[in-house]
Structure formats: structure tokens, C-alpha cells
């Protein structure tokens, strides 16, 4: 778990550094991907993280 947590922290640091260079318009710009913008993609990622953390702490049941 510690190795996974460190890897997750590293990914988040790199992602934050890359996104920090974007303007607000670039961050919300329409993209040709599954989600319509980087903002929407990251919101989905956050929702999935919340889901899995909730399952680890027993806040939600995995079906």
C-alpha cells in the first residue's frame, strides 16, 4: 500500500505541474476524448478515487 500511495502522490504531483501551466480556457476547452475536457476527465478521476476510498473505509458497498 505504501508503494501504491507513493506512486499515486508522484502521479498527482506531475499532473498538477502539467496542468498548472494551462490557462483556464485551455483547462476547460473542448477535447476529442471520452470526456469533453480536461476538467471533466479530472472530475471523473476524483469521483472514482472517492468511490474506491469509500469502499476501503466501508462508506460504500461495492456491487
N, CA, C and O of each residue as an XYZ file, in Angstrom:
252
protein
N       0.817     -1.188      0.000
C       0.000      0.000      0.000
C       0.867      1.260      0.000
O       0.540      2.243     -0.665
N       1.948      1.228      0.731
C       2.818      2.414      0.771
C       3.420      2.715     -0.598
O       3.509      3.874     -1.003
N       3.826      1.679     -1.300
C       4.383      1.872     -2.644
C       3.311      2.465     -3.558
O       3.598      3.372     -4.340
N       2.086      1.964     -3.466
C       0.996      2.489     -4.288
C       0.684      3.936     -3.921
O       0.419      4.757     -4.799
N       0.715      4.251     -2.634
C       0.451      5.624     -2.198
C       1.532      6.568     -2.705
O       1.228      7.683     -3.129
N       2.781      6.141     -2.669
C       3.877      6.981     -3.182
C       3.742      7.180     -4.687
O       3.946      8.285     -5.191
N       3.402      6.119     -5.400
C       3.223      6.230     -6.851
C       2.074      7.181     -7.164
O       2.175      7.997     -8.080
N       0.990      7.082     -6.414
C      -0.160      7.955     -6.611
C       0.229      9.406     -6.352
O      -0.157     10.296     -7.110
N       0.983      9.649     -5.293
C       1.426     11.011     -4.978
C       2.312     11.556     -6.090
O       2.180     12.723     -6.460
N       3.202     10.746     -6.627
C       4.074     11.177     -7.711
C       3.261     11.536     -8.958
O       3.512     12.558     -9.596
N       2.298     10.700     -9.295
C       1.450     10.969    -10.455
C       0.700     12.284    -10.261
O       0.614     13.093    -11.184
N       0.164     12.496     -9.077
C      -0.586     13.717     -8.819
C       0.307     14.950     -8.877
O      -0.120     15.996     -9.364
N       1.521     14.844     -8.396
C       2.456     15.977     -8.486
C       2.776     16.298     -9.942
O       2.787     17.466    -10.333
N       3.032     15.282    -10.734
C       3.346     15.505    -12.152
C       2.144     16.069    -12.893
O       2.284     16.972    -13.719
N       0.984     15.545    -12.602
C      -0.237     16.033    -13.234
C      -0.490     17.489    -12.862
O      -0.823     18.304    -13.723
N      -0.334     17.814    -11.595
C      -0.537     19.197    -11.145
C       0.440     20.136    -11.836
O       0.052     21.220    -12.270
N       1.688     19.739    -11.945
C       2.690     20.577    -12.602
C       2.336     20.817    -14.064
O       2.487     21.929    -14.571
N       1.867     19.777    -14.737
C       1.498     19.922    -16.154
C       0.273     20.810    -16.317
O       0.225     21.638    -17.227
N      -0.709     20.648    -15.451
C      -1.936     21.427    -15.564
C      -1.762     22.867    -15.112
O      -2.488     23.748    -15.570
N      -0.820     23.119    -14.228
C      -0.599     24.478    -13.723
C      -0.199     25.437    -14.835
O      -0.421     26.643    -14.730
N       0.384     24.908    -15.885
C       0.827     25.747    -16.998
C      -0.330     26.143    -17.922
O      -0.176     27.034    -18.757
N      -1.480     25.491    -17.778
C      -2.616     25.773    -18.654
C      -3.386     27.006    -18.203
O      -3.468     27.312    -17.014
N      -3.942     27.696    -19.174
C      -4.866     28.779    -18.835
C      -6.211     28.147    -18.465
O      -6.450     26.968    -18.728
N      -7.071     28.943    -17.856
C      -8.410     28.452    -17.507
C      -9.158     27.996    -18.763
O      -9.838     26.970    -18.750
N      -9.026     28.763    -19.841
C      -9.697     28.397    -21.090
C      -9.180     27.071    -21.642
O      -9.964     26.242    -22.103
N      -7.856     26.867    -21.599
C      -7.284     25.604    -22.073
C      -7.754     24.428    -21.217
O      -8.031     23.346    -21.736
N      -7.842     24.646    -19.916
C      -8.265     23.599    -18.987
C      -9.710     23.154    -19.283
O     -10.040     21.973    -19.171
N     -10.553     24.107    -19.657
C     -11.962     23.805    -19.908
C     -12.293     23.634    -21.393
O     -13.451     23.405    -21.741
N     -11.308     23.741    -22.259
C     -11.534     23.656    -23.705
C     -12.073     22.283    -24.103
O     -11.750     21.262    -23.496
N     -12.898     22.296    -25.132
C     -13.442     21.042    -25.663
C     -12.313     20.183    -26.226
O     -11.431     20.681    -26.927
N     -12.350     18.904    -25.915
C     -11.329     17.954    -26.375
C     -12.009     16.804    -27.099
O     -13.201     16.555    -26.916
N     -11.252     16.123    -27.906
C     -11.773     14.939    -28.593
C     -11.292     13.708    -27.835
O     -10.314     13.065    -28.216
N     -11.992     13.400    -26.770
C     -11.684     12.225    -25.960
C     -12.981     11.735    -25.334
O     -14.053     12.259    -25.635
N     -12.894     10.759    -24.488
C     -14.094     10.213    -23.871
C     -14.842     11.280    -23.087
O     -16.066     11.381    -23.172
N     -14.099     12.077    -22.322
C     -14.689     13.205    -21.618
C     -14.425     14.460    -22.437
O     -13.430     14.531    -23.157
N     -15.286     15.428    -22.337
C     -15.240     16.571    -23.249
C     -14.176     17.597    -22.926
O     -13.925     18.481    -23.747
N     -13.530     17.522    -21.756
C     -12.492     18.489    -21.397
C     -11.562     17.859    -20.370
O     -11.860     16.806    -19.807
N     -10.433     18.517    -20.136
C      -9.538     18.047    -19.086
C     -10.223     18.146    -17.724
O     -10.058     17.274    -16.871
N     -10.990     19.212    -17.530
C     -11.714     19.392    -16.269
C     -12.673     18.218    -16.029
O     -12.742     17.685    -14.922
N     -13.402     17.822    -17.061
C     -14.345     16.709    -16.921
C     -13.612     15.394    -16.661
O     -14.078     14.567    -15.877
N     -12.485     15.203    -17.307
C     -11.686     13.995    -17.094
C     -11.208     13.927    -15.656
O     -11.295     12.877    -15.019
N     -10.703     15.041    -15.139
C     -10.204     15.051    -13.765
C     -11.335     14.937    -12.749
O     -11.149     14.336    -11.690
N     -12.492     15.497    -13.047
C     -13.640     15.323    -12.161
C     -14.042     13.853    -12.087
O     -14.403     13.357    -11.020
N     -13.978     13.165    -13.212
C     -14.272     11.724    -13.223
C     -13.237     10.978    -12.380
O     -13.593     10.105    -11.589
N     -11.978     11.315    -12.545
C     -10.916     10.670    -11.778
C     -11.128     10.873    -10.273
O     -10.942      9.947     -9.484
N     -11.512     12.072     -9.889
C     -11.792     12.357     -8.484
C     -12.963     11.530     -7.975
O     -12.911     10.996     -6.867
N     -14.011     11.420     -8.772
C     -15.174     10.627     -8.369
C     -14.803      9.158     -8.175
O     -15.268      8.518     -7.232
N     -13.971      8.628     -9.059
C     -13.526      7.233     -8.937
C     -12.662      7.069     -7.688
O     -12.827      6.094     -6.954
N     -11.745      8.005     -7.433
C     -10.931      7.955     -6.214
C     -11.818      7.970     -4.972
O     -11.598      7.193     -4.043
N     -12.812      8.845     -4.953
C     -13.736      8.910     -3.820
C     -14.473      7.593     -3.639
O     -14.666      7.128     -2.515
N     -14.885      6.994     -4.753
C     -15.590      5.716     -4.710
C     -14.718      4.632     -4.078
O     -15.161      3.912     -3.183
N     -13.478      4.523     -4.551
C     -12.595      3.486     -4.026
C     -12.186      3.755     -2.584
O     -12.089      2.820     -1.790
N     -11.947      4.997     -2.236
C     -11.627      5.305     -0.844
C     -12.823      4.991      0.054
O     -12.660      4.468      1.156
N     -14.006      5.309     -0.419
C     -15.200      4.974      0.345
C     -15.339      3.482      0.561
O     -15.747      3.039      1.635
N     -15.000      2.706     -0.454
C     -15.089      1.255     -0.305
C     -14.032      0.730      0.664
O     -14.287     -0.223      1.400
N     -12.856      1.338      0.669
C     -11.806      0.918      1.598
C     -12.193      1.200      3.046
O     -11.872      0.422      3.944
N     -12.877      2.301      3.263
C     -13.258      2.694      4.614
C     -14.656      2.237      4.997
O     -15.142      2.566      6.079
N     -15.305      1.481      4.119
C     -16.612      0.920      4.428
C     -17.760      1.899      4.301
O     -18.860      1.631      4.785
N     -17.519      3.038      3.651
C     -18.584      4.030      3.483
C     -19.568      3.619      2.400
O     -20.724      4.042      2.419
N     -19.122      2.801      1.456
C     -19.997      2.335      0.386
C     -19.730      0.859      0.148
O     -18.642      0.364      0.441
N     -20.698      0.173     -0.370
C     -20.533     -1.251     -0.677
C     -20.271     -1.398     -2.171
O     -20.981     -0.809     -2.986
N     -19.286     -2.156     -2.526
C     -19.022     -2.453     -3.929
C     -19.980     -3.536     -4.396
O     -20.154     -4.552     -3.724
N     -20.588     -3.321     -5.529
C     -21.549     -4.297     -6.050
C     -20.857     -5.298     -6.922
O     -21.500     -6.202     -7.454
